[in-house]
């Protein structure tokens, strides 16, 4: 049996670092949530739609190509101007990680034609979607790689962690919830990163109960209490964290430190801490500065600036392997 929305406003959670100073601490073990759709790796994203390929990449009927009409550099797509990597990611994500498969090359090219910074070779409509998608993905991944290298980091943070930080930031800034038909549930309008499985993607469905639960957690934390959300394993508590982070940063307009805690026995392990600091313009969040740390939990207050900011939020996701003695 599942206890839906179980929360105790008087709960005082125990943390390893008792000196943590942000006003708000959101700590949760098991959150009740709707079962969600998840793709464990990028190549299986579109199996969500009953197709094992990423974009239903069936070759279109090919005409015999005139050698003189073929592209000189072998590329179907290229960037026609100097464009910011964040713009490239923002514009191409909706195509690279589209929620619904394209029917054919023409439908895919229709979306590509809307991207101003893309230069498209005339012969593209004679190519299969697999060929087009390969080049499109390469452009997207190269932009993400360049951005990841610019992420401020402390200690030996791996590149894939920096790439995850970039993706999380962009989703917090840009992703929107859209209603699902006449249902009360909502779904993000884009695939979002799976925070526990770097390089994987997830389609998150949010029910009214999920929104009410997270909003209640925020309200309780704003009253000065620590919050512990509980629920059964494997029902989406970590996946829906992105919704929480978005509410804290975009609505509360506060800095957030987020971590997934690892077991500290028998030998202490370093955790990954994501620090998200909103940039405001006329009271609106226009950007998010992200920094990544790889630290022992006991070091966070000393080394992460936002841990010493009144009003900041510290969100802790307990790894399933963390025992009761560490909570």
Secondary structure, DSSP 8 states (H G I E B T S, - for coil): ---TT-B-TT-----S-TT---SEEEEES-------EEESSGGGGGGGGT-SSSS-----------GGGS-SSS-SEEE-S---HHHHHHHHHHHHT-SS--SSHHHHHHHHTT-TTEEE-GGGGGS-HHHHHHHHHHHHHHHHHHHHHHSEEESS--HHHHHHHHHHHHHHHH--EEE-TTSS-EEESS-EE-TTSTT-EEE-EE-HHHHHHHHHHHHHHHTT--EEE---TTSSTTTTHHHHHHIIIIIS---EEEEEE---SSS---EEEEEEEEEEETTEEEEEEEEEEEE-GGGHHHH-GGGGSTT-EEEEEE-TT--GGG-
